[in-house]
Amino acid sequence: MNRNAGFTLLELLVALSIFALLAAMAYGGLNTVLKARAATDLQAARLTQLQNTFFWLGRDLTQTVNRPVRDEYGDLQPALMGVEMGDYRLALTRGGWLNPADRPRGGLQRVAYGLRDDQLLRVYWNVLDRAQDSPPQESVLLDGVERLELRYLDAQKQWSDAWPNAAAGAAPNTAPPRAVEVTIETKAEGRITRLFGVAG
């Protein structure tokens, strides 16, 4: 008599149980790897945001030019101003504004930094001496910013919380400070402080 060999019901249940156990273990491991990768990507994006923030701050401050400007009301403003101006905390004239499209403009640029809705902003204008219809161009550098603190080092190596300070005088032709200390306090990273030398 020929008898067909096959698996019994018990053997099939044992095999299915082992397969289900291995699949659950594999899914758990894959899920852990995917979560770790997502967290790493998030941290990398945040680090890039921080690096770009200090890159722009450093580039603007180290290319500061002693060129006063006129605001939208026609008032003469110093080349570098470190006082609260609405949303803005720091405004400066910088050189080195590239012009690859050969547009009809100079190589100087007016830039400002400020804080709005927990976002650090970098703002620039297409002209130095503004009119009331000169719109600013804004970009968000960093999210989750709780505080922006600035200190200025004058020629006598004294620190001040505003610029121009009393020692430098309040004239529009006041020279920029020697250095600017920038402290950014974020919800995630806490306090980060950087010191930048100012051109000239």
Secondary structure as UniProt FT lines:
FT   HELIX           9..62
FT   STRAND          69..70
FT   TURN            72..73
FT   STRAND          76..77
FT   STRAND          80..82
FT   TURN            86..87
FT   STRAND          88..94
FT   TURN            100..101
FT   STRAND          109..116
FT   TURN            117..118
FT   STRAND          119..125
FT   TURN            132..133
FT   STRAND          137..143
FT   STRAND          145..153
FT   TURN            155..156
FT   STRAND          159..160
FT   TURN            166..168
FT   TURN            172..173
FT   STRAND          179..186
FT   TURN            187..189
FT   STRAND          190..197
//
